[in-house]
Amino acid sequence: MTDLVKNKLDIGDRLKHLRINQKRTLQEIADACELSRSMISKIENNKTIPSVATLVKIAQALGTNISKLLEQDTFLNAIITTKQTAEERLTSTDKGYSIFPYGSEYHEKNMQPFLFVSKKGQVKPHQLSHEGEEFIYIIQGEMKMQVGEVEYLLKTGDSLYFNSLLKHGIQPISDEVIYLDIFA
């Protein structure tokens, strides 16, 4: 499983490289993210893929953003991703949903689009907040989206744009919900 995770995203390798270049300890990053030292170590060693919210916290602690953590080594002006590629490279997170980051080969993006696949009964209830804005578009299925004190029911074709400093979280209503989530 570790090799499969590593081959899909290589997040741990990038995090470790950044942390070591900044001469920071696992504990410093863990404290900044309110995570355990053990969890940061598991992420760096590609033994677990954290939730997007956790990636945002780690990126902020390292003085970067989530897009830069997901960038590949080559510089390209345009990136095409087939549906098949996105589906094959979906990666499970520790929060019970799967993600695929689009455009990881594109450097210094102003936004980070993700494909999310969440299944009813598998998503661990959680709420998060982070700097920036988000845009969600439901490709297939239904889910509840809590943003601040308001709960929205989103169905196929619906979208939601919000300030991601507000606490937010999802709950699948249909057996499976597939959606695009763009962080800016």
N, CA, C and O atoms as a DFTB+ gen file, in Angstrom:
736 C
 N C O
     1  1       0.823      -1.200       0.000
     2  2       0.000       0.000       0.000
     3  2       0.866       1.263       0.000
     4  3       0.540       2.237      -0.678
     5  1       1.962       1.248       0.754
     6  2       2.816       2.433       0.818
     7  2       3.317       2.838      -0.564
     8  3       3.288       4.018      -0.913
     9  1       3.780       1.857      -1.358
    10  2       4.271       2.188      -2.694
    11  2       3.165       2.747      -3.566
    12  3       3.400       3.662      -4.355
    13  1       1.958       2.207      -3.435
    14  2       0.825       2.686      -4.218
    15  2       0.534       4.145      -3.878
    16  3       0.336       4.967      -4.773
    17  1       0.510       4.463      -2.586
    18  2       0.255       5.838      -2.168
    19  2       1.367       6.757      -2.678
    20  3       1.092       7.823      -3.228
    21  1       2.615       6.343      -2.495
    22  2       3.752       7.156      -2.914
    23  2       3.712       7.443      -4.414
    24  3       3.964       8.569      -4.840
    25  1       3.398       6.431      -5.205
    26  2       3.380       6.610      -6.653
    27  2       2.267       7.536      -7.106
    28  3       2.360       8.127      -8.182
    29  1       1.231       7.672      -6.322
    30  2       0.114       8.502      -6.740
    31  2       0.371       9.990      -6.493
    32  3       0.116      10.802      -7.382
    33  1       0.863      10.366      -5.326
    34  2       0.961      11.792      -5.012
    35  2       2.346      12.281      -4.583
    36  3       2.671      13.442      -4.833
    37  1       3.166      11.457      -3.958
    38  2       4.493      11.863      -3.453
    39  2       4.441      13.044      -2.479
    40  3       5.411      13.794      -2.373
    41  1       3.357      13.215      -1.789
    42  2       3.221      14.351      -0.872
    43  2       4.247      14.273       0.248
    44  3       4.891      15.269       0.579
    45  1       4.397      13.088       0.830
    46  2       5.313      12.924       1.959
    47  2       6.731      13.338       1.620
    48  3       7.395      14.007       2.412
    49  1       7.197      12.940       0.444
    50  2       8.553      13.295       0.030
    51  2       8.729      14.811      -0.046
    52  3       9.753      15.344       0.380
    53  1       7.731      15.496      -0.588
    54  2       7.813      16.956      -0.718
    55  2       7.793      17.633       0.663
    56  3       8.547      18.571       0.922
    57  1       6.914      17.135       1.537
    58  2       6.828      17.715       2.884
    59  2       8.152      17.571       3.629
    60  3       8.649      18.521       4.234
    61  1       8.705      16.380       3.574
    62  2       9.966      16.115       4.266
    63  2      11.082      17.001       3.717
    64  3      11.867      17.568       4.478
    65  1      11.145      17.115       2.403
    66  2      12.156      17.954       1.761
    67  2      12.037      19.412       2.230
    68  3      13.034      20.031       2.601
    69  1      10.824      19.947       2.209
    70  2      10.609      21.328       2.655
    71  2      11.000      21.508       4.114
    72  3      11.694      22.463       4.464
    73  1      10.550      20.584       4.971
    74  2      10.826      20.695       6.407
    75  2      12.328      20.649       6.689
    76  3      12.839      21.448       7.474
    77  1      13.023      19.727       6.057
    78  2      14.464      19.600       6.283
    79  2      15.203      20.828       5.753
    80  3      16.126      21.319       6.402
    81  1      14.805      21.330       4.578
    82  2      15.434      22.543       4.042
    83  2      15.233      23.745       4.950
    84  3      16.071      24.646       4.985
    85  1      14.126      23.766       5.686
    86  2      13.850      24.856       6.621
    87  2      14.472      24.606       7.997
    88  3      14.329      25.416       8.913
    89  1      15.171      23.458       8.125
    90  2      15.823      23.067       9.383
    91  2      14.819      23.048      10.542
    92  3      15.090      23.548      11.634
    93  1      13.659      22.458      10.269
    94  2      12.604      22.365      11.278
    95  2      12.397      20.903      11.665
    96  3      12.623      20.001      10.859
    97  1      11.971      20.681      12.889
    98  2      11.757      19.328      13.379
    99  2      10.328      18.865      13.102
   100  3       9.436      19.664      12.819
   101  1      10.144      17.559      13.193
   102  2       8.794      16.999      13.080
   103  2       7.875      17.619      14.133
   104  3       6.719      17.939      13.857
   105  1       8.410      17.782      15.339
   106  2       7.604      18.314      16.438
   107  2       7.182      19.762      16.179
   108  3       6.064      20.145      16.523
   109  1       8.053      20.564      15.583
   110  2       7.688      21.951      15.270
   111  2       6.516      22.005      14.294
   112  3       5.585      22.791      14.473
   113  1       6.567      21.178      13.279
   114  2       5.481      21.151      12.293
   115  2       4.207      20.590      12.940
   116  3       3.112      21.112      12.731
   117  1       4.367      19.533      13.717
   118  2       3.215      18.937      14.406
   119  2       2.529      19.962      15.305
   120  3       1.303      20.073      15.301
   121  1       3.308      20.703      16.067
   122  2       2.743      21.719      16.972
   123  2       2.016      22.809      16.186
   124  3       0.930      23.239      16.573
   125  1       2.610      23.247      15.097
   126  2       1.999      24.300      14.281
   127  2       0.677      23.849      13.663
   128  3      -0.209      24.667      13.415
   129  1       0.549      22.551      13.418
   130  2      -0.651      22.004      12.758
   131  2      -1.627      21.372      13.735
   132  3      -2.696      20.905      13.343
   133  1      -1.252      21.359      15.015
   134  2      -2.054      20.703      16.048
   135  2      -2.264      19.222      15.726
   136  3      -3.365      18.686      15.857
   137  1      -1.169      18.577      15.298
   138  2      -1.163      17.145      15.013
   139  2      -0.071      16.489      15.845
   140  3       0.757      17.174      16.445
   141  1      -0.071      15.179      15.879
   142  2       0.986      14.483      16.607
   143  2       2.241      14.387      15.739
   144  3       2.175      14.432      14.510
   145  1       3.372      14.256      16.404
   146  2       4.648      14.063      15.711
   147  2       4.576      12.782      14.887
   148  3       5.089      12.721      13.770
   149  1       3.937      11.768      15.444
   150  2       3.777      10.487      14.770
   151  2       2.995      10.641      13.463
   152  3       3.348      10.029      12.454
   153  1       1.942      11.450      13.477
   154  2       1.133      11.648      12.263
   155  2       1.964      12.331      11.177
   156  3       1.915      11.923      10.017
   157  1       2.725      13.365      11.540
   158  2       3.577      14.046      10.556
   159  2       4.587      13.062       9.980
   160  3       4.847      13.074       8.777
   161  1       5.155      12.214      10.826
   162  2       6.120      11.210      10.368
   163  2       5.465      10.232       9.389
   164  3       6.053       9.904       8.358
   165  1       4.254       9.765       9.704
   166  2       3.541       8.848       8.800
   167  2       3.272       9.504       7.448
   168  3       3.387       8.860       6.405
   169  1       2.915      10.777       7.472
   170  2       2.655      11.497       6.220
   171  2       3.942      11.619       5.413
   172  3       3.957      11.347       4.212
   173  1       5.027      12.032       6.079
   174  2       6.309      12.198       5.386
   175  2       6.824      10.889       4.805
   176  3       7.492      10.886       3.772
   177  1       6.518       9.790       5.460
   178  2       6.996       8.484       5.004
   179  2       5.988       7.785       4.095
   180  3       6.104       6.591       3.820
   181  1       4.990       8.554       3.632
   182  2       3.978       8.059       2.695
   183  2       3.225       6.842       3.223
   184  3       2.824       5.967       2.455
   185  1       3.035       6.794       4.549
   186  2       2.277       5.695       5.151
   187  2       0.808       6.059       5.303
   188  3      -0.031       5.186       5.528
   189  1       0.493       7.344       5.182
   190  2      -0.895       7.794       5.209
   191  2      -1.026       9.032       4.339
   192  3      -0.086       9.816       4.202
   193  1      -2.198       9.194       3.759
   194  2      -2.505      10.405       2.999
   195  2      -3.471      11.202       3.857
   196  3      -4.568      10.728       4.153
   197  1      -3.081      12.406       4.261
   198  2      -3.947      13.196       5.133
   199  2      -5.117      13.806       4.369
   200  3      -5.150      13.811       3.138
   201  1      -6.060      14.311       5.124
   202  2      -7.179      15.027       4.517
   203  2      -6.660      16.307       3.876
   204  3      -5.547      16.749       4.162
   205  1      -7.463      16.890       3.018
   206  2      -7.094      18.152       2.377
   207  2      -6.917      19.241       3.439
   208  3      -6.002      20.057       3.340
   209  1      -7.783      19.257       4.447
   210  2      -7.667      20.256       5.517
   211  2      -6.321      20.143       6.227
   212  3      -5.693      21.157       6.532
   213  1      -5.880      18.925       6.487
   214  2      -4.586      18.721       7.131
   215  2      -3.460      19.171       6.212
   216  3      -2.490      19.773       6.674
   217  1      -3.575      18.890       4.920
   218  2      -2.563      19.351       3.964
   219  2      -2.473      20.873       3.941
   220  3      -1.381      21.433       3.851
   221  1      -3.614      21.535       4.023
   222  2      -3.630      22.999       4.052
   223  2      -2.878      23.499       5.284
   224  3      -2.073      24.425       5.185
   225  1      -3.139      22.890       6.450
   226  2      -2.455      23.292       7.690
   227  2      -0.947      23.078       7.587
   228  3      -0.162      23.942       7.977
   229  1      -0.550      21.920       7.058
   230  2       0.878      21.621       6.930
   231  2       1.537      22.597       5.953
   232  3       2.632      23.097       6.210
   233  1       0.865      22.861       4.839
   234  2       1.406      23.811       3.859
   235  2       1.609      25.179       4.505
   236  3       2.646      25.811       4.302
   237  1       0.633      25.638       5.278
   238  2       0.753      26.937       5.951
   239  2       1.908      26.925       6.946
   240  3       2.659      27.895       7.045
   241  1       2.047      25.821       7.685
   242  2       3.149      25.721       8.656
   243  2       4.506      25.772       7.964
   244  3       5.486      26.237       8.545
   245  1       4.563      25.292       6.723
   246  2       5.814      25.292       5.964
   247  2       5.971      26.538       5.092
   248  3       6.924      26.644       4.320
   249  1       5.035      27.476       5.220
   250  2       5.145      28.733       4.485
   251  2       4.854      28.600       2.996
   252  3       5.398      29.352       2.187
   253  1       4.005      27.656       2.632
   254  2       3.663      27.460       1.237
   255  2       2.157      27.252       1.128
   256  3       1.424      27.532       2.076
   257  1       1.693      26.766      -0.012
   258  2       0.272      26.471      -0.156
   259  2       0.107      25.055      -0.696
   260  3       1.069      24.424      -1.134
   261  1      -1.118      24.575      -0.656
   262  2      -1.396      23.192      -1.029
   263  2      -1.031      22.913      -2.489
   264  3      -0.581      21.814      -2.812
   265  1      -1.217      23.883      -3.359
   266  2      -0.873      23.682      -4.771
   267  2       0.611      23.376      -4.940
   268  3       0.979      22.497      -5.719
   269  1       1.460      24.093      -4.220
   270  2       2.897      23.872      -4.345
   271  2       3.313      22.515      -3.790
   272  3       4.280      21.921      -4.266
   273  1       2.590      22.022      -2.788
   274  2       2.901      20.691      -2.262
   275  2       2.605      19.601      -3.279
   276  3       3.233      18.542      -3.269
   277  1       1.652      19.864      -4.149
   278  2       1.213      18.850      -5.105
   279  2       1.878      18.977      -6.473
   280  3       1.656      18.134      -7.342
   281  1       2.690      20.017      -6.679
   282  2       3.315      20.240      -7.981
   283  2       4.331      19.169      -8.313
   284  3       5.041      18.674      -7.437
   285  1       4.394      18.819      -9.570
   286  2       5.403      17.900     -10.072
   287  2       6.634      18.723     -10.456
   288  3       6.633      19.945     -10.312
   289  1       7.681      18.058     -10.943
   290  2       8.942      18.730     -11.215
   291  2       9.013      19.466     -12.553
   292  3       9.906      20.291     -12.745
   293  1       8.116      19.195     -13.461
   294  2       8.199      19.819     -14.774
   295  2       7.322      21.067     -14.846
   296  3       6.321      21.175     -14.138
   297  1       7.707      22.002     -15.702
   298  2       6.923      23.218     -15.903
   299  2       6.161      23.090     -17.218
   300  3       6.764      22.919     -18.278
   301  1       4.850      23.173     -17.148
   302  2       4.014      23.070     -18.334
   303  2       3.060      24.259     -18.371
   304  3       2.713      24.816     -17.330
   305  1       2.641      24.642     -19.567
   306  2       1.729      25.771     -19.726
   307  2       0.266      25.354     -19.735
   308  3      -0.618      26.173     -19.481
   309  1       0.012      24.098     -20.023
   310  2      -1.356      23.581     -20.034
   311  2      -1.318      22.116     -19.643
   312  3      -0.408      21.379     -20.022
   313  1      -2.314      21.708     -18.884
   314  2      -2.371      20.340     -18.391
   315  2      -3.714      19.745     -18.796
   316  3      -4.761      20.341     -18.547
   317  1      -3.684      18.587     -19.411
   318  2      -4.920      17.876     -19.710
   319  2      -4.931      16.601     -18.868
   320  3      -3.918      15.913     -18.743
   321  1      -6.080      16.306     -18.303
   322  2      -6.245      15.094     -17.515
   323  2      -7.487      14.378     -18.015
   324  3      -8.572      14.958     -18.051
   325  1      -7.331      13.133     -18.398
   326  2      -8.492      12.375     -18.843
   327  2      -9.295      11.903     -17.629
   328  3      -8.775      11.802     -16.519
   329  1     -10.558      11.622     -17.869
   330  2     -11.416      11.094     -16.815
   331  2     -10.819       9.807     -16.261
   332  3     -10.813       9.587     -15.049
   333  1     -10.320       8.962     -17.150
   334  2      -9.734       7.686     -16.742
   335  2      -8.530       7.904     -15.820
   336  3      -8.395       7.212     -14.811
   337  1      -7.663       8.851     -16.154
   338  2      -6.498       9.139     -15.326
   339  2      -6.919       9.603     -13.937
   340  3      -6.383       9.131     -12.935
   341  1      -7.872      10.520     -13.876
   342  2      -8.349      11.024     -12.580
   343  2      -8.922       9.890     -11.741
   344  3      -8.630       9.791     -10.549
   345  1      -9.728       9.041     -12.349
   346  2     -10.340       7.937     -11.612
   347  2      -9.297       6.918     -11.146
   348  3      -9.393       6.403     -10.032
   349  1      -8.310       6.625     -11.980
   350  2      -7.266       5.654     -11.626
   351  2      -6.367       6.176     -10.513
   352  3      -5.829       5.387      -9.736
   353  1      -6.197       7.485     -10.424
   354  2      -5.275       8.067      -9.439
   355  2      -5.963       8.611      -8.201
   356  3      -5.335       9.298      -7.395
   357  1      -7.235       8.317      -8.039
   358  2      -7.920       8.705      -6.802
   359  2      -7.187       8.081      -5.620
   360  3      -6.809       6.911      -5.666
   361  1      -6.991       8.854      -4.576
   362  2      -6.256       8.399      -3.405
   363  2      -7.120       8.562      -2.165
   364  3      -7.680       9.634      -1.934
   365  1      -7.229       7.508      -1.367
   366  2      -8.024       7.558      -0.144
   367  2      -7.325       8.391       0.917
   368  3      -6.105       8.324       1.063
   369  1      -8.101       9.180       1.662
   370  2      -7.563       9.987       2.765
   371  2      -7.954       9.350       4.094
   372  3      -8.742       8.405       4.137
   373  1      -7.397       9.877       5.165
   374  2      -7.734       9.367       6.493
   375  2      -9.099       9.862       6.989
   376  3      -9.516       9.493       8.087
   377  1      -9.792      10.677       6.216
   378  2     -11.120      11.169       6.604
   379  2     -12.242      10.396       5.916
   380  3     -13.416      10.705       6.121
   381  1     -11.901       9.396       5.105
   382  2     -12.920       8.539       4.518
   383  2     -13.386       8.925       3.131
   384  3     -14.377       8.380       2.646
   385  1     -12.710       9.838       2.486
   386  2     -13.041      10.169       1.102
   387  2     -11.789      10.046       0.256
   388  3     -10.677       9.978       0.779
   389  1     -11.979      10.018      -1.064
   390  2     -10.851       9.912      -1.985
   391  2     -10.697      11.221      -2.746
   392  3     -11.676      11.915      -3.019
   393  1      -9.445      11.548      -3.088
   394  2      -9.164      12.802      -3.802
   395  2      -8.232      12.556      -4.974
   396  3      -7.450      11.605      -4.993
   397  1      -8.340      13.438      -5.942
   398  2      -7.374      13.521      -7.042
   399  2      -7.108      15.003      -7.277
   400  3      -8.036      15.748      -7.592
   401  1      -5.847      15.452      -7.130
   402  2      -5.520      16.862      -7.395
   403  2      -5.249      17.077      -8.882
   404  3      -4.313      16.505      -9.441
   405  1      -6.066      17.898      -9.508
   406  2      -5.847      18.223     -10.923
   407  2      -4.676      19.198     -11.062
   408  3      -4.414      20.001     -10.167
   409  1      -3.985      19.117     -12.184
   410  2      -2.964      20.099     -12.541
   411  2      -1.742      20.121     -11.659
   412  3      -1.118      21.172     -11.511
   413  1      -1.374      18.993     -11.062
   414  2      -0.214      19.005     -10.168
   415  2       1.090      19.304     -10.909
   416  3       2.096      19.642     -10.286
   417  1       1.072      19.183     -12.231
   418  2       2.269      19.492     -13.013
   419  2       2.409      20.987     -13.299
   420  3       3.450      21.431     -13.783
   421  1       1.384      21.750     -13.007
   422  2       1.380      23.190     -13.298
   423  2       1.917      23.943     -12.086
   424  3       1.374      23.826     -10.988
   425  1       2.975      24.710     -12.281
   426  2       3.633      25.386     -11.163
   427  2       3.004      26.743     -10.847
   428  3       2.517      27.448     -11.731
   429  1       3.030      27.079      -9.572
   430  2       2.591      28.372      -9.046
   431  2       1.156      28.711      -9.461
   432  3       0.864      29.803      -9.950
   433  1       0.280      27.733      -9.247
   434  2      -1.140      27.924      -9.543
   435  2      -1.756      28.930      -8.577
   436  3      -1.280      29.100      -7.454
   437  1      -2.813      29.591      -9.021
   438  2      -3.582      30.485      -8.164
   439  2      -4.762      29.763      -7.532
   440  3      -5.434      30.307      -6.656
   441  1      -5.011      28.538      -7.977
   442  2      -6.086      27.730      -7.413
   443  2      -5.663      26.271      -7.463
   444  3      -4.755      25.902      -8.207
   445  1      -6.336      25.440      -6.659
   446  2      -6.065      24.007      -6.683
   447  2      -7.378      23.258      -6.811
   448  3      -8.138      23.171      -5.847
   449  1      -7.656      22.709      -8.002
   450  2      -8.869      21.912      -8.174
   451  2      -8.647      20.456      -7.757
   452  3      -7.596      19.873      -8.025
   453  1      -9.656      19.880      -7.096
   454  2      -9.630      18.483      -6.671
   455  2     -10.889      17.779      -7.148
   456  3     -11.960      18.383      -7.212
   457  1     -10.759      16.517      -7.479
   458  2     -11.899      15.634      -7.650
   459  2     -12.058      14.906      -6.324
   460  3     -11.098      14.324      -5.818
   461  1     -13.254      14.930      -5.758
   462  2     -13.552      14.223      -4.518
   463  2     -14.575      13.134      -4.807
   464  3     -15.504      13.341      -5.588
   465  1     -14.408      11.987      -4.184
   466  2     -15.411      10.931      -4.202
   467  2     -15.652      10.536      -2.747
   468  3     -14.743      10.080      -2.052
   469  1     -16.885      10.719      -2.304
   470  2     -17.246      10.433      -0.914
   471  2     -18.404       9.455      -0.903
   472  3     -19.346       9.577      -1.687
   473  1     -18.326       8.486      -0.010
   474  2     -19.376       7.470       0.084
   475  2     -20.096       7.577       1.423
   476  3     -19.484       7.798       2.468
   477  1     -21.395       7.418       1.359
   478  2     -22.245       7.480       2.545
   479  2     -21.752       6.462       3.577
   480  3     -21.505       5.302       3.245
   481  1     -21.613       6.903       4.819
   482  2     -21.186       6.029       5.896
   483  2     -19.684       5.867       6.037
   484  3     -19.224       5.269       7.009
   485  1     -18.907       6.383       5.092
   486  2     -17.450       6.239       5.171
   487  2     -16.742       7.531       5.571
   488  3     -15.618       7.487       6.073
   489  1     -17.388       8.685       5.354
   490  2     -16.758       9.962       5.679
   491  2     -16.851      10.195       7.183
   492  3     -17.938      10.172       7.761
   493  1     -15.702      10.420       7.805
   494  2     -15.668      10.712       9.234
   495  2     -16.157      12.144       9.442
   496  3     -15.646      13.071       8.813
   497  1     -17.147      12.330      10.323
   498  2     -17.652      13.693      10.555
   499  2     -16.520      14.616      11.023
   500  3     -15.808      14.301      11.976
   501  1     -16.366      15.729      10.360
   502  2     -15.353      16.711      10.738
   503  2     -15.699      18.041      10.085
   504  3     -16.364      18.095       9.050
   505  1     -15.233      19.101      10.713
   506  2     -15.352      20.440      10.133
   507  2     -13.977      21.059      10.157
   508  3     -13.160      20.757      11.027
   509  1     -13.728      21.925       9.200
   510  2     -12.428      22.561       9.101
   511  2     -12.595      23.986       8.633
   512  3     -13.655      24.380       8.147
   513  1     -11.551      24.738       8.785
   514  2     -11.506      26.085       8.223
   515  2     -10.060      26.360       7.839
   516  3      -9.130      25.832       8.447
   517  1      -9.890      27.179       6.838
   518  2      -8.554      27.534       6.364
   519  2      -8.673      28.807       5.540
   520  3      -9.771      29.190       5.137
   521  1      -7.567      29.448       5.295
   522  2      -7.578      30.681       4.507
   523  2      -8.008      30.399       3.090
   524  3      -7.776      29.312       2.562
   525  1      -8.634      31.382       2.478
   526  2      -8.985      31.285       1.072
   527  2     -10.470      31.174       0.810
   528  3     -11.308      31.462       1.665
   529  1     -10.764      30.747      -0.398
   530  2     -12.139      30.568      -0.849
   531  2     -12.243      29.204      -1.503
   532  3     -11.242      28.641      -1.943
   533  1     -13.467      28.670      -1.567
   534  2     -13.694      27.387      -2.216
   535  2     -14.902      27.466      -3.129
   536  3     -15.847      28.219      -2.894
   537  1     -14.836      26.668      -4.170
   538  2     -15.956      26.493      -5.088
   539  2     -16.187      24.996      -5.224
   540  3     -15.267      24.243      -5.546
   541  1     -17.416      24.572      -4.978
   542  2     -17.776      23.155      -5.074
   543  2     -18.828      23.004      -6.153
   544  3     -19.779      23.782      -6.219
   545  1     -18.652      21.986      -7.011
   546  2     -19.625      21.672      -8.053
   547  2     -19.919      20.174      -7.973
   548  3     -19.006      19.353      -8.056
   549  1     -21.189      19.825      -7.812
   550  2     -21.588      18.427      -7.679
   551  2     -21.715      17.803      -9.073
   552  3     -22.556      18.209      -9.875
   553  1     -20.876      16.822      -9.339
   554  2     -20.896      16.109     -10.614
   555  2     -21.975      15.029     -10.602
   556  3     -22.701      14.837     -11.578
   557  1     -22.058      14.332      -9.473
   558  2     -23.028      13.242      -9.365
   559  2     -23.341      12.991      -7.900
   560  3     -22.434      12.964      -7.068
   561  1     -24.610      12.809      -7.576
   562  2     -25.018      12.472      -6.216
   563  2     -25.539      13.666      -5.442
   564  3     -25.773      14.740      -5.996
   565  1     -25.717      13.449      -4.132
   566  2     -26.222      14.484      -3.236
   567  2     -25.419      14.486      -1.947
   568  3     -24.977      13.440      -1.472
   569  1     -25.237      15.683      -1.385
   570  2     -24.566      15.794      -0.092
   571  2     -25.060      17.034       0.639
   572  3     -25.566      17.984       0.041
   573  1     -24.891      16.987       1.958
   574  2     -25.136      18.162       2.778
   575  2     -23.785      18.833       2.976
   576  3     -22.767      18.174       3.185
   577  1     -23.800      20.150       2.905
   578  2     -22.584      20.940       3.117
   579  2     -22.896      21.961       4.185
   580  3     -23.759      22.820       4.005
   581  1     -22.192      21.866       5.298
   582  2     -22.334      22.823       6.387
   583  2     -21.280      23.907       6.196
   584  3     -20.089      23.606       6.113
   585  1     -21.707      25.161       6.124
   586  2     -20.783      26.291       6.032
   587  2     -21.211      27.285       7.102
   588  3     -22.290      27.873       7.026
   589  1     -20.348      27.465       8.105
   590  2     -20.743      28.292       9.235
   591  2     -21.941      27.653       9.917
   592  3     -21.904      26.470      10.256
   593  1     -22.992      28.413      10.118
   594  2     -24.200      27.915      10.780
   595  2     -25.260      27.421       9.798
   596  3     -26.323      26.963      10.216
   597  1     -24.980      27.509       8.497
   598  2     -25.980      27.171       7.480
   599  2     -25.652      25.821       6.839
   600  3     -24.499      25.539       6.512
   601  1     -26.688      24.993       6.666
   602  2     -26.527      23.713       5.998
   603  2     -27.189      23.782       4.622
   604  3     -28.334      24.216       4.493
   605  1     -26.459      23.352       3.608
   606  2     -26.959      23.369       2.236
   607  2     -27.119      21.942       1.743
   608  3     -26.284      21.085       2.035
   609  1     -28.188      21.680       0.996
   610  2     -28.370      20.402       0.326
   611  2     -27.969      20.610      -1.127
   612  3     -28.590      21.398      -1.841
   613  1     -26.942      19.912      -1.560
   614  2     -26.419      20.066      -2.912
   615  2     -26.685      18.798      -3.716
   616  3     -26.390      17.693      -3.260
   617  1     -27.238      18.961      -4.903
   618  2     -27.563      17.848      -5.787
   619  2     -26.777      17.989      -7.087
   620  3     -26.158      19.024      -7.334
   621  1     -26.805      16.954      -7.910
   622  2     -26.113      16.958      -9.194
   623  2     -26.364      18.280      -9.934
   624  3     -27.507      18.693     -10.129
   625  1     -25.270      18.928     -10.340
   626  2     -25.359      20.189     -11.075
   627  2     -25.346      21.427     -10.203
   628  3     -25.181      22.534     -10.716
   629  1     -25.517      21.271      -8.879
   630  2     -25.496      22.422      -7.966
   631  2     -24.059      22.816      -7.655
   632  3     -23.138      22.008      -7.770
   633  1     -23.884      24.081      -7.256
   634  2     -22.560      24.556      -6.857
   635  2     -22.677      25.431      -5.625
   636  3     -23.760      25.903      -5.278
   637  1     -21.550      25.639      -4.974
   638  2     -21.493      26.471      -3.778
   639  2     -20.130      27.157      -3.756
   640  3     -19.097      26.509      -3.927
   641  1     -20.137      28.468      -3.544
   642  2     -18.903      29.249      -3.443
   643  2     -18.915      29.881      -2.055
   644  3     -19.920      30.471      -1.659
   645  1     -17.804      29.767      -1.301
   646  2     -17.817      30.294       0.064
   647  2     -16.416      30.657       0.554
   648  3     -15.404      30.231      -0.004
   649  1     -16.397      31.452       1.608
   650  2     -15.174      31.834       2.291
   651  2     -14.778      30.650       3.168
   652  3     -15.526      30.276       4.071
   653  1     -13.622      30.061       2.916
   654  2     -13.245      28.848       3.635
   655  2     -12.699      29.107       5.039
   656  3     -12.285      28.169       5.719
   657  1     -12.691      30.376       5.485
   658  2     -12.399      30.652       6.889
   659  2     -13.565      30.201       7.769
   660  3     -13.387      29.939       8.958
   661  1     -14.767      30.113       7.172
   662  2     -15.926      29.605       7.899
   663  2     -15.759      28.094       8.074
   664  3     -15.351      27.401       7.142
   665  1     -16.070      27.593       9.250
   666  2     -16.016      26.141       9.478
   667  2     -16.949      25.469       8.484
   668  3     -18.082      25.908       8.290
   669  1     -16.463      24.391       7.851
   670  2     -17.276      23.696       6.875
   671  2     -16.969      22.201       6.876
   672  3     -15.890      21.765       7.280
   673  1     -17.953      21.431       6.411
   674  2     -17.815      19.987       6.346
   675  2     -18.919      19.401       5.489
   676  3     -19.918      20.058       5.198
   677  1     -18.723      18.149       5.088
   678  2     -19.691      17.502       4.194
   679  2     -20.252      16.236       4.820
   680  3     -19.662      15.641       5.722
   681  1     -21.420      15.844       4.306
   682  2     -22.031      14.561       4.648
   683  2     -22.732      14.036       3.402
   684  3     -23.712      14.632       2.955
   685  1     -22.248      12.928       2.831
   686  2     -22.921      12.361       1.664
   687  2     -24.349      11.937       2.009
   688  3     -24.599      11.366       3.071
   689  1     -25.269      12.221       1.110
   690  2     -26.655      11.794       1.264
   691  2     -26.902      10.574       0.375
   692  3     -27.488       9.588       0.824
   693  1     -26.460      10.635      -0.881
   694  2     -26.567       9.487      -1.777
   695  2     -25.465       8.493      -1.416
   696  3     -24.548       8.829      -0.666
   697  1     -25.549       7.284      -1.942
   698  2     -24.534       6.269      -1.644
   699  2     -23.131       6.751      -1.990
   700  3     -22.162       6.422      -1.305
   701  1     -23.034       7.542      -3.072
   702  2     -21.753       8.100      -3.484
   703  2     -21.992       9.501      -4.039
   704  3     -22.960       9.734      -4.764
   705  1     -21.109      10.421      -3.696
   706  2     -21.171      11.761      -4.266
   707  2     -19.807      12.069      -4.873
   708  3     -18.767      11.852      -4.250
   709  1     -19.835      12.580      -6.103
   710  2     -18.610      12.945      -6.815
   711  2     -18.691      14.429      -7.053
   712  3     -19.675      14.920      -7.606
   713  1     -17.653      15.161      -6.637
   714  2     -17.694      16.609      -6.809
   715  2     -16.323      17.206      -7.045
   716  3     -15.295      16.642      -6.673
   717  1     -16.346      18.354      -7.670
   718  2     -15.161      19.151      -7.923
   719  2     -15.069      20.177      -6.811
   720  3     -16.056      20.849      -6.510
   721  1     -13.912      20.312      -6.199
   722  2     -13.685      21.297      -5.128
   723  2     -12.449      22.090      -5.519
   724  3     -11.359      21.531      -5.647
   725  1     -12.620      23.399      -5.710
   726  2     -11.518      24.258      -6.117
   727  2     -11.157      25.190      -4.973
   728  3     -11.989      25.972      -4.513
   729  1      -9.913      25.106      -4.514
   730  2      -9.381      25.962      -3.453
   731  2      -8.632      27.116      -4.085
   732  3      -7.810      26.914      -4.979
   733  1      -8.913      28.327      -3.625
   734  2      -8.173      29.490      -4.118
   735  2      -7.735      30.336      -2.949
   736  3      -7.094      31.369      -3.140
